[in-house]
Amino acid sequence: QLQASGGGLVQAGGSLRLSCTASGRVNTISWYRQAPGRERELVASIPSSETTRYANSVKGRFTISRDDAKNTVYLQLNRLEPEDTAVYYCNADRVWYRGRNYYGLWGQGTQVTVSS
């Protein structure tokens, strides 16, 4: 399972930190977001602590990181803009839990609302 948390309401220019905790050891975790009336889009991913990827729209403002000891990935959202308003979902391509792999897991989503 994946448990996402940390969303909320913030003014433009503010910050939030999202967390995504897996029930076991994870491979790559990615954050996606979906705004009303729009398709889900990839925001950031972290295959390892040395490798990160970002959508152009969030480069320089968002930072993804991971704590493998806690099976947790964080997404730090800085300099938020109203256009960042969306439900944010975490996704794990593979989680190792109790002796087996689980593939393609999604967290439940957490709402981020940025007011202007």
C-alpha positions as CSV (number, residue, x, y, z in Angstrom):
1,Q,0.0,0.0,0.0
2,L,0.9,3.6,-0.5
3,Q,-0.2,6.3,1.9
4,A,0.0,9.9,0.8
5,S,-0.4,12.9,3.0
6,G,0.6,16.6,3.4
7,G,-1.8,18.4,1.1
8,G,-3.7,21.6,2.1
9,L,-4.6,25.1,1.3
10,V,-1.9,27.7,0.8
11,Q,-1.5,31.1,-0.6
12,A,0.5,31.7,-3.8
13,G,4.2,31.8,-3.0
14,G,3.8,29.4,-0.1
15,S,5.1,25.9,0.5
16,L,3.9,22.4,1.3
17,R,5.5,19.1,1.8
18,L,3.9,15.9,0.6
19,S,4.8,12.5,1.9
20,C,4.2,9.1,0.4
21,T,4.9,6.1,2.6
22,A,5.0,2.5,1.3
23,S,4.3,-0.6,3.2
24,G,7.6,-2.1,2.0
25,R,10.8,-1.4,0.1
26,V,10.2,0.6,-3.0
27,N,11.9,1.0,-6.4
28,T,10.8,4.1,-8.2
29,I,8.2,6.4,-6.8
30,S,6.6,9.2,-8.8
31,W,4.3,12.0,-8.1
32,Y,1.5,12.8,-10.5
33,R,-1.2,15.5,-10.3
34,Q,-4.6,15.9,-11.8
35,A,-6.5,19.2,-12.0
36,P,-10.2,19.4,-12.7
37,G,-10.9,18.8,-16.3
38,R,-7.3,17.9,-17.1
39,E,-5.4,14.7,-17.6
40,R,-3.2,13.3,-14.9
41,E,0.4,14.5,-15.5
42,L,3.8,13.4,-14.1
43,V,5.3,15.9,-11.7
44,A,8.5,14.2,-10.5
45,S,10.0,10.8,-10.0
46,I,12.9,9.4,-8.1
47,P,14.3,6.0,-9.1
48,S,17.2,6.4,-6.6
49,S,18.6,9.1,-4.3
50,E,21.0,10.0,-7.1
51,T,18.5,10.3,-9.8
52,T,15.5,12.7,-10.0
53,R,13.3,13.9,-12.8
54,Y,10.9,16.8,-13.0
55,A,8.3,18.2,-15.2
56,N,9.4,21.5,-16.8
57,S,6.6,23.3,-15.1
58,V,7.9,22.5,-11.6
59,K,11.7,22.5,-12.1
60,G,13.4,24.8,-9.6
61,R,10.3,25.0,-7.4
62,F,9.6,21.3,-6.4
63,T,12.1,18.9,-4.9
64,I,11.6,15.2,-4.6
65,S,13.6,13.1,-2.1
66,R,13.5,9.7,-0.5
67,D,14.2,8.1,2.9
68,D,14.7,4.4,2.2
69,A,14.9,3.6,5.9
70,K,11.3,4.8,6.2
71,N,10.1,3.7,2.8
72,T,9.0,7.2,2.3
73,V,9.3,9.7,-0.6
74,Y,8.8,13.5,-0.1
75,L,7.8,16.2,-2.5
76,Q,8.7,19.7,-1.3
77,L,6.5,22.2,-3.1
78,N,7.9,25.8,-3.0
79,R,6.8,29.0,-4.6
80,L,3.4,27.5,-5.3
81,E,1.2,29.0,-8.0
82,P,-2.6,28.7,-8.5
83,E,-1.8,26.5,-11.5
84,D,-0.4,23.9,-9.1
85,T,-3.8,23.3,-7.7
86,A,-4.6,19.7,-8.2
87,V,-5.0,16.3,-6.5
88,Y,-1.5,14.9,-6.1
89,Y,-1.0,11.1,-6.3
90,C,2.0,9.0,-5.6
91,N,2.8,5.9,-7.6
92,A,5.3,3.1,-7.0
93,D,6.3,0.9,-9.9
94,R,7.3,-1.9,-7.5
95,V,7.1,-2.5,-3.8
96,W,8.7,-5.4,-2.0
97,Y,6.5,-6.5,0.9
98,R,6.4,-9.7,2.9
99,G,8.4,-11.7,0.4
100,R,6.7,-10.6,-2.8
101,N,6.6,-7.8,-5.3
102,Y,3.6,-5.6,-5.9
103,Y,3.5,-3.5,-9.1
104,G,1.9,-0.3,-10.1
105,L,0.6,0.9,-6.8
106,W,-1.2,4.2,-6.3
107,G,-1.7,6.3,-3.2
108,Q,-5.1,7.7,-2.4
109,G,-4.4,11.3,-3.5
110,T,-4.0,14.4,-1.5
111,Q,-5.5,17.8,-2.4
112,V,-3.3,20.8,-2.9
113,T,-5.1,24.1,-3.3
114,V,-3.2,27.4,-4.0
115,S,-5.1,30.6,-3.7
116,S,-4.1,33.7,-5.5
